[in-house]
Amino acid sequence: RHLCALIHEHGGQVYFDGANLNALVGLARPGDIGADVCHMNLHKTFCIPHGGGGPGVGPIGVRAHLKPYLPGHVTEGSAHAVAAAPFGSASILPITWMYIR
């Protein structure tokens, strides 16, 4: 927290690399640490496959002040798809949610 606060005091943003969150799941939350952005590689943290050849799924969490910079929902026409399969592999997120719960 101290390092994140120091970075914020000087106008910086903190990116939490959540590639391997195995040791922290259930014990710590990146937002509580002070991070502004965090991604989670599901295939590394929960041994989730890359969606049968792709695309992989990796949720990105941001603090409220960064929300305007996120792409919109593809069905609302506010942004184009950022992948060939814009909705990804539907079964991956419920599996991850069950692990976290």
N, C-alpha and C positions, 0 to 999 in steps of 0.2 A: 504493500500500500504506500509506503513511504516513497519509493522510487516513482510510482505512478503519479503521486501528488507533486513531486518535484518536477516531473516532466510537464504536467499540466500547468504548474506555476509559470513555466517558461513558454507556454503556448503550444506545446507539443501534444500529440495524440499517441496513445499506446495501443499497439497491435499485439494481441496475445496469440501466439502460435499454438493452436490446439491440435497439432498433428497426432500426438500421442497423449491423450488425456486419461489413460487407464488409471494412473495412480491418483488422479484428482476427482474422478467421478464419485459423487456422493459425499465428498469431503470438502471441496472448495468450489466456488463459482467465480469465473473470470470477472464478472461484473462487480463482485464484492472486493476483488483485488484492486479494482480501479481501471481495468482495461476499457478502451473505447470500442474496440472491434475484436472479435474472436471467431475463428473458424474451427470446425471440428471435422477431422477426417474420420468418417464412420468406418471405413474399411480397416483402419489401423486401430482405432479405439475399441470397436465392438466386433471386429472380424467380419464385417459386413462385406459381401462381394461387391465388385464394381458394377453391379446391375447387369450381370450376364454379358459382359463385354462393353458396358458403358451405356449411358454416362454414369459416372460415379455420383454420389450425393454427399455434399459437405455443407451442412447448414452454416450460415454466417450470422452471428449476433452482433448488433450494434447498439450503442446508447441512443437515446431519443434524438439528440442533436444531429446525428448522422442519418436519420431515417429519410430525409428528403433526397439523399443521394443514392438510395437504393433503387434498383429497377422496379417498375410497376408490375402489376399482374398482367400476364400476357393476354388474358381474355378481355381486359379493359382497354386495350389499345394504347396504353401509356408507354410501352416499351416493346421492342421486338424480342423474340426468344434469344437467349444467349447460348443455346445448345440445340443440337439437331433434334433432341427429344426434350422439349421444354418442361415437361412435367416429371421427367426422370423415371425412376423405377418405383412404382407405387408401394411396393411391399417393404422397401427399405426404411422409410420413416416410422411406420408403426412398430417395427421390430426395435428400432433404436429407442423410441418412446417407452416401450415396455422395459428395456434394460434400465433406463434412467429412473423410471417410477419405482 
